[in-house]
Every structure is written in C-alpha cells, then in structure tokens.
C-alpha cells in the first residue's frame, strides 16, 4: 500500500511538473527615450530569451544593446504582428533593423520571409521577417530600429534562446 501511494505521488509530481507553463521571452519595451543603442537598455546576457518591442514611424529610431561571450550563439529574429499596418507593408516601408557587432560591422536584417508564428501567451499571430543564427563574438552588440513608414509600425526583435530570467540595465 505504501509503495502504491509513493508511486501515485511520484506520478502526480511528474504530471504537475509537465503542466507548468513554459517561460516566454522576457519583454523589454523601447520608448521615445531609447533613440540610440547607448541611450537604450542593455540586455546583460544576449543568450537569454528577450522580446524587445518598439513602435516607429518615418523619422523615428529606437535602439538597445546586448552582450555575448566568446563562442556564444547569436540568435535574433525580426517579427511583426500579422495585423495592419505591418502585415500589409512592402519590405521597403517596414522598419529597418540594423545589427552592429562589437567590431563595428553593420548588417541589415533584410526582410526575407513572412512565416506565420502563433504566440500562445499573447494569443497573436506574428510574421517572421528575418532570422539570424550564428556564432557570436565577445562584446556588446548594438541594434537600431529605424522607421520608414508614415504610420507607426510595431515590431518585435527577439534576442537569445535560453528561457531563463535575465537582467536588463536601463
């Protein structure tokens, strides 16, 4: 009887652990004070999963930074919600996202896809526009989001891949 109770308790613990919700990207919202990467927040560990939200229109810019150690994987995605105005804009009207590596080399996250992704926490469908995954170099990376549309366009920049709590320095 005692063995059955312990076995039942063990099964209940496993079921409860499996039912725990998975962590989502930690949210970071850029506002009108975050006009450059140095004015914006610093994500201390760029391997931690963050979702950076910004809304920009033509003439506006937002920025943030994240750090990687030598050999860390650089994982970054550019997404928009599958709703107007973002889902109806041609690539040249969508915000331009520029990544600057620790050596100062710039690369634009070109809009190469419009792959749907349902995000269960917000219950919204997003569109992947661009993804970068490569081995990163040690140092601080800078990200600039520059508006190109006459109307405000909300974007999400996902950084990192480890679903653990992270530190953000404003």
Steps between C-alpha positions, in 0.01 A plus 500: 500500500778738592682431169182575306456831683861599428464397136176701470666801663794469260270487197304802628824698541610412147161601357504827695853579383404429140193723531702803608491770235810553290667835544457755223754752378559761770337825375695826455315806368692777324355851532579846365800534735669198339603683181845338468653173617698680773189685620298177494510203735783247527406131503785372717498147355396476136449124523202557733170514314368858473221652289581865430197704390519830312257713301652733242397711203702691241756724671501299825763264630532269801804312626627250753807288571580144605817321603641166393804306620746335260336196342144594601236445237352819353126440452282787385164520322310794350121460527181701455145422609294359213267803508482830313696710444808275535373196310397713201822699458748423224854423622627852420239656730558269797738623771868435424678295766879536509733285709844641586752246629768576763751584222262759351391294197141576398252257351137566413246230583352478151134403474534151350185325614149541637464178693204481740563424866218473758615624838279335766568747784375806312265288287624687193642389169835652410693499174869418501666747263865413559707267717868494590670206667878472512792481738550840655813680605567632848375848575204732478270493199286799407158489334334794323135496391426783254148585379428538128120518487284813545294306756623342827607137456548273804785248472647229720868412510558166672848453642642186659379145541535401867168517687642619833461833684731769368629840607421826321688821583322821395 
